[in-house]
Amino acid sequence: MAKITTATFKGASGSSYSFDVYSSDTSFKNVGAVYAFTKRTVDSKGKGTHEILYIGESGKLGERIERHEKWSCVEPLGVNCICIHLDGNSNSRLDKESDLIGKANPPCNG
């Protein structure tokens, strides 16, 4: 599936992170990334907004998404997008994941 758009999410630190947005049925390659399961809505002016349902990170994104244990949490909440921020560095991904969770407090990260 092709990229839908891009989205920017802020962390608790105030840092902004750019994510590529895909439909929730997209298959991914095994790359390093921070990812967010979101519910995207579009207003009457065509502007999309995201409710972040879960944030995670993985060095093997394709395998992680395919077998994710949080599908049972995000599906009833209306997940329709997976947002991807590519990052090949494990420590950097963990820092970004923590920063984003600290700001968004996603319901399925609890």
C-alpha positions in Angstrom: 0.0 0.0 0.0 1.2 3.5 -0.8 2.0 6.2 1.7 -1.2 8.2 2.6 0.5 11.3 3.9 3.0 12.4 6.6 2.2 13.4 10.2 4.3 15.1 12.9 4.0 14.0 16.5 5.6 15.8 19.4 7.3 14.2 22.4 7.2 15.2 26.0 10.6 16.9 25.4 9.1 19.2 22.8 10.9 17.4 20.0 8.9 16.8 16.8 9.1 13.6 14.8 8.0 13.1 11.2 6.1 9.9 10.4 5.0 8.4 7.1 1.3 7.3 7.3 0.0 4.1 5.9 -3.3 2.2 6.1 -3.4 -0.4 8.9 -3.4 -3.3 6.5 0.1 -2.4 5.0 2.9 -5.0 5.1 6.3 -3.6 5.9 9.9 -4.6 5.4 12.1 -5.5 8.3 13.6 -2.1 9.0 14.3 -0.2 12.2 11.5 2.2 13.1 9.4 3.9 15.7 5.7 3.3 14.9 2.3 4.4 16.0 -1.1 2.7 15.6 -3.5 5.5 15.1 -7.1 6.4 14.3 -7.0 9.0 11.6 -10.0 11.3 10.9 -10.3 13.9 8.2 -12.4 17.1 8.8 -14.6 18.9 6.3 -11.6 21.0 5.2 -9.6 17.8 4.4 -7.2 18.1 7.3 -6.3 14.8 8.9 -5.8 14.3 12.6 -4.6 11.2 14.5 -5.6 9.8 17.8 -2.5 7.8 18.9 -3.6 4.4 20.2 -0.2 2.7 20.7 3.5 3.6 20.2 6.3 1.1 19.8 9.7 0.5 18.2 11.4 -2.4 16.4 14.5 -3.3 14.5 12.4 -5.7 12.4 9.2 -3.7 11.7 7.6 -6.1 9.3 7.7 -9.1 11.7 6.7 -7.0 14.7 3.6 -5.5 13.0 2.5 -8.8 11.6 2.5 -10.6 14.9 1.8 -7.6 17.2 0.1 -8.5 20.5 -1.7 -5.1 20.7 -4.0 -5.6 17.7 -6.6 -6.8 20.2 -6.4 -3.5 22.0 -6.2 -1.1 19.0 -8.8 -2.7 16.7 -11.8 -2.0 19.0 -10.6 1.6 19.2 -10.8 2.0 15.5 -7.2 1.8 14.3 -6.9 2.6 10.6 -3.3 3.8 10.2 0.2 2.8 11.0 2.6 5.7 11.2 6.3 5.0 10.6 9.4 7.0 11.6 12.5 5.2 10.2 15.5 4.9 12.5 18.2 2.3 12.3 19.7 3.0 15.8 18.2 1.0 18.6 19.1 3.5 21.4 17.7 6.4 19.4 14.4 4.4 18.8 14.0 3.7 22.5 14.6 7.3 23.4 12.0 8.5 20.8 9.5 5.9 21.8 9.7 7.0 25.4 9.5 10.7 24.5 6.4 10.1 22.4 4.7 7.9 24.9 5.4 10.5 27.6 3.5 13.1 25.6 0.7 11.1 24.0 -0.1 8.6 26.8 -1.6 6.1 24.4 -4.4 3.9 25.8 -2.8 0.7 24.6 0.6 1.4 26.1 -0.7 1.0 29.6 
